[in-house]
Amino acid sequence: MPGPEFIPPMLATTARSLPPLLDRWAAEPKLAGMRALVSVRRGPARGWSRTGRDVSRSFPELEVIAGDAGRRTLVLDGELIVLTGIRPDFRRLQRRMHTARPSTALIVAVPVTFAVFDLLRIATRSLVASPYQQRRALLSGLDLGPGVFPCPVFPGPDAAAVFEAARVQGLEGIVLKRLGSRYQPGRRSADWIKLKVPGYRRLG
């Protein structure tokens, strides 16, 4: 069973076109990886898969977050990825996903990066009821060290250009998030919508 720090992740709905009133949205690239929730409580870090499975031992890189967070309490939502060049490589990530206790050699050969796109708690303050725009602003102010970075975010009016860049770079697509939306644990919401690049195939 997941611990009390685990928050079931909010999910996006699939769309075929951009929404109207794009100035009310933000756009993020959709990265092919493994969804993960990471909790830091005054030191140790724990990570969970989308379904609540504890993956802390599978990804000891998460301890970097714990070390740089110091005595802060954080709950982060994001994607564990392995990069080949600038493109997430899901095939290589699978080598880590299916290894409960990776060797040092495997960790070095297949380094994992945590691309964070949401901040759900900071100190004693829950942010799930706060608007997405505020959560992202707080996230951008955190220094989480090497191997962890905020997923890029762009103004909604730039979404068509971001989508085209995702296509050119071989990414899966984009996710649009309503600026004023709250985080809805465990729900698939129309406040987050994903657009997939036609013909996209994951590496692996």
matplotlib code that plots the C-alpha trace (Angstrom):
import matplotlib.pyplot as plt

x = [0.0, 1.3, 2.2, 0.1, 2.4, 1.2, -1.3, -3.0, -1.9, -4.2, -4.6, -5.1, -7.9, -7.1, -8.0, -7.6, -7.2, -6.2, -8.8, -10.2, -9.0, -5.4, -4.4, -6.1, -3.8, -0.1, 1.6, 4.2, 6.0, 4.7, 7.7, 7.7, 8.6, 7.3, 4.9, 6.1, 5.2, 8.1, 7.8, 10.6, 10.1, 13.1, 15.6, 14.6, 12.8, 10.2, 8.9, 5.7, 4.5, 1.1, -0.6, 1.0, 3.8, 6.9, 9.8, 12.3, 14.8, 14.5, 15.5, 18.1, 18.7, 15.7, 18.0, 19.5, 16.2, 16.3, 19.8, 19.1, 15.7, 17.5, 14.8, 12.0, 8.9, 7.9, 5.6, 6.5, 4.7, 6.6, 8.1, 11.1, 12.9, 16.1, 17.5, 19.1, 20.3, 17.4, 14.7, 13.3, 14.1, 11.4, 13.2, 16.3, 14.0, 12.4, 15.7, 15.4, 11.7, 11.9, 14.9, 14.1, 17.6, 19.8, 23.5, 25.9, 26.9, 23.3, 22.7, 25.8, 24.9, 21.2, 21.0, 17.5, 16.3, 13.2, 11.3, 9.0, 5.9, 3.9, 4.4, 1.7, 3.0, 5.6, 6.3, 2.9, 1.0, -1.0, -1.2, -3.8, -6.5, -4.1, -4.3, -1.9, -0.2, 0.7, 2.0, 4.2, 5.6, 6.5, 8.1, 10.2, 11.7, 13.0, 16.6, 16.5, 20.0, 21.4, 19.3, 16.1, 14.6, 11.2, 9.6, 9.6, 6.3, 5.2, 2.3, -0.9, -0.8, 2.5, 0.9, 0.9, 4.6, 5.4, 3.4, 5.4, 8.6, 7.6, 6.9, 10.3, 12.1, 10.3, 8.4, 5.1, 3.1, 2.1, -0.1, -2.2, -3.1, -5.7, -3.9, -6.6, -7.2, -6.7, -5.0, -7.6, -6.0, -6.8, -9.1, -8.9, -9.9, -10.6, -8.5, -5.5, -5.6, -3.0, -2.4, -0.4, 1.8, 0.3, 2.3, 4.4, 6.2, 8.0, 11.7, 11.4]
y = [0.0, 3.5, 5.7, 8.7, 11.1, 9.4, 11.6, 9.7, 11.6, 13.9, 12.7, 14.4, 13.8, 13.3, 15.9, 16.3, 20.0, 23.0, 24.5, 28.1, 31.0, 29.8, 32.7, 30.8, 27.8, 26.7, 24.2, 21.6, 19.0, 15.4, 13.3, 9.5, 8.2, 6.8, 9.0, 9.3, 11.1, 12.0, 12.9, 14.5, 14.8, 16.4, 14.1, 10.7, 10.7, 8.2, 7.7, 6.0, 5.0, 6.2, 3.2, 3.8, 1.2, 2.3, 2.7, 4.3, 1.5, 1.2, 4.8, 5.8, 9.0, 10.4, 10.8, 13.8, 15.6, 14.7, 16.0, 19.3, 19.8, 20.0, 20.1, 21.1, 18.9, 18.6, 16.5, 16.6, 15.2, 14.5, 12.0, 9.7, 9.7, 8.4, 10.7, 9.6, 12.9, 15.3, 12.7, 10.5, 6.8, 4.6, 1.4, 2.3, 3.4, -0.1, -1.5, 0.5, 0.1, -3.7, -3.7, -3.6, -3.0, -1.6, -2.2, 0.7, -0.2, -0.1, 3.3, 4.7, 3.1, 4.1, 7.4, 8.6, 12.2, 13.4, 16.0, 17.7, 19.5, 20.0, 20.9, 19.4, 20.3, 22.6, 22.5, 22.1, 23.7, 21.5, 23.1, 20.8, 23.5, 26.2, 27.2, 25.5, 28.9, 29.4, 25.8, 26.2, 29.6, 28.0, 25.0, 27.3, 28.9, 25.6, 24.5, 20.7, 19.9, 17.8, 15.2, 17.0, 19.8, 21.6, 20.4, 23.4, 25.3, 27.8, 30.3, 28.9, 31.1, 29.5, 26.0, 25.4, 26.3, 24.0, 21.2, 21.6, 21.6, 18.4, 16.8, 17.9, 16.7, 13.3, 13.9, 12.4, 15.6, 18.3, 18.7, 21.9, 22.9, 25.4, 28.2, 28.5, 24.7, 23.0, 19.6, 16.8, 13.7, 10.5, 12.1, 12.4, 16.0, 18.3, 20.9, 19.0, 17.9, 16.1, 16.2, 13.4, 13.9, 11.8, 8.7, 9.1, 6.0, 5.6, 4.6, 1.0]
z = [0.0, -0.8, 2.1, 3.3, 1.2, -2.0, -4.1, -7.0, -10.1, -12.1, -15.7, -19.0, -21.5, -25.2, -27.8, -31.5, -31.7, -29.7, -27.4, -27.8, -25.7, -25.6, -23.4, -20.5, -21.0, -20.7, -23.0, -21.9, -24.1, -23.5, -22.6, -23.0, -19.6, -16.4, -14.4, -10.8, -7.6, -5.3, -1.7, 0.4, 4.1, 5.8, 4.2, 2.7, -0.7, -1.7, -5.2, -6.4, -9.8, -11.2, -9.5, -6.1, -6.3, -4.3, -6.8, -4.4, -4.6, -8.4, -8.8, -6.2, -8.2, -6.4, -3.4, -5.2, -4.6, -0.9, -0.6, -2.3, -0.7, 2.7, 5.5, 3.2, 2.7, -0.9, -3.1, -6.8, -9.8, -13.0, -15.4, -15.0, -18.4, -20.0, -22.7, -26.0, -27.3, -26.6, -27.0, -24.2, -24.9, -23.5, -24.5, -22.4, -19.5, -19.5, -18.4, -15.2, -14.8, -14.5, -12.1, -8.4, -7.2, -10.1, -10.0, -10.0, -13.5, -14.7, -13.0, -14.8, -18.2, -18.0, -16.0, -15.2, -15.1, -13.3, -15.3, -12.8, -14.0, -10.8, -7.1, -4.8, -1.4, 0.1, 3.9, 5.6, 2.7, 0.3, -3.1, -4.7, -4.4, -5.7, -9.4, -11.8, -12.6, -9.0, -8.5, -11.6, -10.3, -7.0, -8.8, -10.9, -7.7, -6.4, -6.8, -7.0, -8.2, -11.1, -12.7, -11.8, -13.8, -14.3, -17.5, -19.9, -20.0, -22.7, -23.0, -24.4, -27.5, -28.5, -28.4, -32.1, -32.4, -29.4, -31.0, -34.3, -32.3, -30.6, -34.0, -35.4, -32.4, -32.4, -29.1, -28.3, -28.4, -25.9, -22.9, -22.4, -18.8, -17.8, -15.9, -13.2, -12.7, -9.4, -9.1, -9.1, -7.6, -9.4, -11.9, -15.7, -16.3, -19.2, -17.5, -18.8, -22.4, -24.5, -28.2, -29.8, -32.8, -35.7, -36.4, -33.2, -32.1, -28.8, -29.0, -27.9]

ax = plt.figure().add_subplot(projection="3d")
ax.plot(x, y, z, "-o")
ax.set_aspect("equal")
plt.show()
